[in-house]
């Protein structure tokens, strides 16, 4: 499931503060997720960012799903 994500999501401490980016470019995973959350269509994202590919958007979603799959401990 996460095979495409591993090739497309990159980390570089010298770029974007080490935040996860797409294929070494200066577009962060968060940027794509924010666009999707704002209900911007995939088609429009790809038109606005022609260097992105459909699989990059999929990888961002896969990354977000993997990052949220951990227990949350609440202290009362």
N, C-alpha and C positions, 0 to 999 in steps of 0.2 A: 504493500500500500504506500509506503513512504519512499520507495525507490526514486521516483522522479524528484521528490523534495530534496533528497540528499545531493543531487547534482545541481539543483537550481538555487537553493538557499545557501548563501555564503556569509562568512563572518570574517571581518578584517578589522583589527583594532585601530588601524590607521584610517578607516573609512566609516563615516556616519557614526562615530563613537563606538564602533564595534557592534552596532545593532545588526540584526539579520537583514541582508540585502538580497536582491535577485541577481544571480549570475555575475557577481562582482561589479555590478553597476551601482550607481548612487541612488537607486530607488529602493526604499526600505519595504520590507514585508508589511509593516504597519501602514505605509502609504496606500498600498493596494487594499488592505483590509478596511481602512477608513473610507475609501471610495466605495467599496462594496456595501459597507454599512450605511452609507449615504444614498444607497439605492441607485448608484451609477451602474449602468449595464456593462457587462463584459465587453460588448461591442464598442461602447463609447470609450472604455478604458484603453482598449487596443488601438482605437483611432487616435486618442490623445497621446498615447505612448507607443509609437509604432515599433520601437525596439523590443517591446514585450511580446510574449507569445502566450497563447491560451494555456499552455502547460505551466507557465510561470504563475498564473492566477490559481490554477489547481494546487501548485506547490505551496502557495501562501496559505490557502485554506487547510491543506494537510498539516502545515507547520502549526497553525493556530490550534487545530484540533489536538495535535500531539502535546502542545504546551499547556493545554488546559486539563490534561488527563493526569492529575495528581491529587492526592488527598489534601483537604484544607483542614487544618487544626484550629479549632476555636478555643480561646481561653476565656473562661468566665470568672 
